[in-house]
Structure formats: C-alpha cells, structure tokens
Amino acid sequence: MIKLNTRIGSESQKIDFIRECENKFEARLDEVCAEVIRDSVKIIALSGPTCSGKTTTAAKLTEELTKNGADVHLVSIDNFFRERDVLDREAIMQEKSIDYDSVSAIDLDLLAKRTASIIAGDPTELPIYDFKLGKATHSETVDPDEHSVFIFEGIQAIYPEVTALFGDNYKSVYICVEDDLEIGDYYFGKRELRLLRRLVRDYKFRGASPEFTFFLWRSVAANEDRSILPYADTADIKINSFMAYEIFLMKTVLPEILALVPDTNPYFAKAYDICRKLEGLDSIPTELVPKESLLREFIG
C-alpha cells in the first residue's frame, strides 16, 4: 500500500516528484534489459493485464537489445486473432458474448506453426490483423538469424497454451500495477488505477465512450482473474508500472471525460465516485509528463 498526501506543492516540487517516479521505473527497466541481454534469450514473452505499460516496455527492450547488436522483431499476439465473423458465429451458437481476451479467440494453430518456424530459423510470414475489418489482411516476412530476438507481446503471452510454444530459450516478462493507493481519505486499488488509465486511453485513442469502457471492464476483470493473474508468479521477471504521481495527472485529464456520462446512465454512480475521490487532489498538468514516459501510452 502506497500512502500519499493530497498536496504536492509548487511546480518545481511537482517536477522533482515526477522525476523521482520516472527514474525509479527507468532503473527497473534497465535491470530487466541487463538480465535479458546477459542470458542471451531468443524469445521474450512480454505480458501483463490491460493498461500495464507493455508498449513502453517493449520499446525499451527493443532499444537496449538493438544497442547490443540484436535484430529485434516485435510480434503482437493480437495479430493472431481469429476472424471476427467466425467468433461472432460461435458466440451466437453458444449464446454468449465474444471474449477477446480468451485463448480461444486466438488462432493457436497458426501461432504454433509460425513460432516453430521462427525457432527453426526459417523465413516466416507473420499476419497483420485489421481490427476494423476483423481479419488479417496482409502479412510481413521475417528471416531469423543468429542475431534475432523476438518479443511476443500481448496479454496472452502468459497463457500456458502460448508459453508452451516458445521452447526452452525464452524469458517471460510480466508487467502490472502492483501497488494499491491510499490518498487522503480515499483508496484506489491497483486494478482501479489501471481502469483510470484505460478510461483515458480508450476515449482519446479508440473512440470509446467512458460508459463503454465501464461496460467492458467487468469482462476484462473476469478474464484477468481467470487467465492472467493466476500465472503472474510464473514469470521470470516482474515489473511494477505504478507511478505515484499518476493519480495527480488523472485529476487533470479524467474529470472532463467522466463528465460525459449522463446521470441516467447505469455507470453514472461509478463515474461520480471517481470524480469525488479526485476532487480534493493537487493536479499535475500533462505538459510536465516526460515525452518518453510510460504514462504517455494513455494520455498521448
């Protein structure tokens, strides 16, 4: 449990606070990169629940590995989604909604074939999934050599059905918000902190209303409890992506988004509760957030 005061102080104190948080996270990423480089692994399985910071971590790993002579390829497991029409038909037959976070939403056979090809060092076609059309529309070819390192990134990268495909020379990296927060009289759980990130990200970059994000969150959380969190302790490396200053940043960016939830909506009470907890906090303006910060994944 992290405990914070509701006030930070002057702008210079805010800058110092941000720098302290960013430096701590950067130092941890440096440790992870050093371990991966030392062990000379060929596959990195990078996983974590939604809005944990996988994109920033993948970029940092790519940068550091490239500096050390590796030819790094990022493989998004989301590109192996099965066609949406097929998933729709199956959902109708089973009288349930599509669970995109389930391993059954992935073309596991295709992923297995492409992973085996990569491990064998053969030229390999990797699909590129068009999320608007709901299917893979084209592909890219990679030609592995002795310098190649593949980062398989996605929430599914921790599923046993997926990790079983990677052979022996791989290392699993798991990133998540690992701290609960007590600030003033209020409490934010670690999962709720990721929800705040997702409310901002989905509104800004995915055209999703806050009501829709709230609607999806129950199924997201259920899949985490079923398919992700039970395997977190099996990861070789764990990274805590909590930034202590982010709650003050959310005070700046989130209330305007949550104000869009009408009082007739069933999620109005949840939106109101979040705004109430943020109301008494100092705010950190977005321009103080470093351009390379993990939090830029969510605020832009």
Secondary structure as the mmCIF struct_conf table of DSSP 4:
data_model
#
loop_
_struct_conf.conf_type_id
_struct_conf.id
_struct_conf.beg_label_comp_id
_struct_conf.beg_label_asym_id
_struct_conf.beg_label_seq_id
_struct_conf.end_label_comp_id
_struct_conf.end_label_asym_id
_struct_conf.end_label_seq_id
STRN STRN1 ILE A 2 LEU A 4
BEND BEND1 THR A 6 THR A 6
BEND BEND2 SER A 10 SER A 10
HELX_RH_AL_P HELX_RH_AL_P1 GLU A 11 ASP A 39
TURN_TY1_P TURN_TY1_P1 SER A 40 SER A 40
BEND BEND3 LYS A 42 LYS A 42
STRN STRN2 ILE A 43 SER A 47
BEND BEND4 PRO A 49 PRO A 49
TURN_TY1_P TURN_TY1_P2 THR A 50 CYS A 51
BEND BEND5 SER A 52 SER A 52
HELX_RH_AL_P HELX_RH_AL_P2 LYS A 54 LYS A 67
TURN_TY1_P TURN_TY1_P3 ASN A 68 GLY A 69
STRN STRN3 ASP A 71 SER A 76
HELX_RH_3T_P HELX_RH_3T_P1 ILE A 77 PHE A 80
STRN STRN4 PHE A 81 PHE A 81
HELX_LH_PP_P HELX_LH_PP_P1 ARG A 82 GLU A 83
HELX_RH_AL_P HELX_RH_AL_P3 ARG A 84 MET A 93
TURN_TY1_P TURN_TY1_P4 GLN A 94 GLU A 95
BEND BEND6 LYS A 96 LYS A 96
TURN_TY1_P TURN_TY1_P5 TYR A 100 ASP A 101
BEND BEND7 SER A 102 SER A 102
HELX_RH_3T_P HELX_RH_3T_P2 VAL A 103 ALA A 105
STRN STRN5 ILE A 106 ILE A 106
HELX_RH_AL_P HELX_RH_AL_P4 LEU A 108 ALA A 120
TURN_TY1_P TURN_TY1_P6 GLY A 121 GLY A 121
STRN STRN6 THR A 124 ASP A 130
TURN_TY1_P TURN_TY1_P7 PHE A 131 GLY A 134
STRN STRN7 LYS A 135 VAL A 142
TURN_TY1_P TURN_TY1_P8 GLU A 146 HIS A 147
STRN STRN8 SER A 148 GLU A 153
BEND BEND8 GLY A 154 GLY A 154
HELX_RH_3T_P HELX_RH_3T_P3 ILE A 155 ILE A 158
BEND BEND9 TYR A 159 TYR A 159
HELX_RH_AL_P HELX_RH_AL_P5 PRO A 160 THR A 163
TURN_TY1_P TURN_TY1_P9 ALA A 164 LEU A 165
BEND BEND10 PHE A 166 PHE A 166
BEND BEND11 ASP A 168 ASN A 169
STRN STRN9 TYR A 170 CYS A 176
STRN STRN10 LEU A 181 ILE A 183
TURN_TY1_P TURN_TY1_P10 GLY A 184 ASP A 185
STRN STRN11 TYR A 186 PHE A 188
HELX_RH_AL_P HELX_RH_AL_P6 LYS A 190 PHE A 205
BEND BEND12 ARG A 206 ARG A 206
HELX_RH_AL_P HELX_RH_AL_P7 PRO A 210 ASN A 223
HELX_RH_PI_P HELX_RH_PI_P1 GLU A 224 ILE A 228
HELX_RH_3T_P HELX_RH_3T_P4 LEU A 229 THR A 234
BEND BEND13 ASP A 236 ASP A 236
STRN STRN12 ILE A 237 ASN A 240
TURN_TY1_P TURN_TY1_P11 ALA A 244 TYR A 245
HELX_RH_AL_P HELX_RH_AL_P8 GLU A 246 LEU A 258
TURN_TY1_P TURN_TY1_P12 ALA A 259 LEU A 260
BEND BEND14 VAL A 261 VAL A 261
TURN_TY1_P TURN_TY1_P13 ASP A 263 THR A 264
BEND BEND15 ASN A 265 ASN A 265
TURN_TY1_P TURN_TY1_P14 PRO A 266 TYR A 267
HELX_RH_AL_P HELX_RH_AL_P9 PHE A 268 GLU A 279
TURN_TY1_P TURN_TY1_P15 GLY A 280 GLY A 280
BEND BEND16 LEU A 281 LEU A 281
HELX_RH_3T_P HELX_RH_3T_P5 THR A 286 LEU A 288
BEND BEND17 VAL A 289 VAL A 289
TURN_TY1_P TURN_TY1_P16 LYS A 291 GLU A 292
TURN_TY1_P TURN_TY1_P17 LEU A 294 LEU A 295
HELX_RH_AL_P HELX_RH_AL_P10 ARG A 296 ILE A 299
#
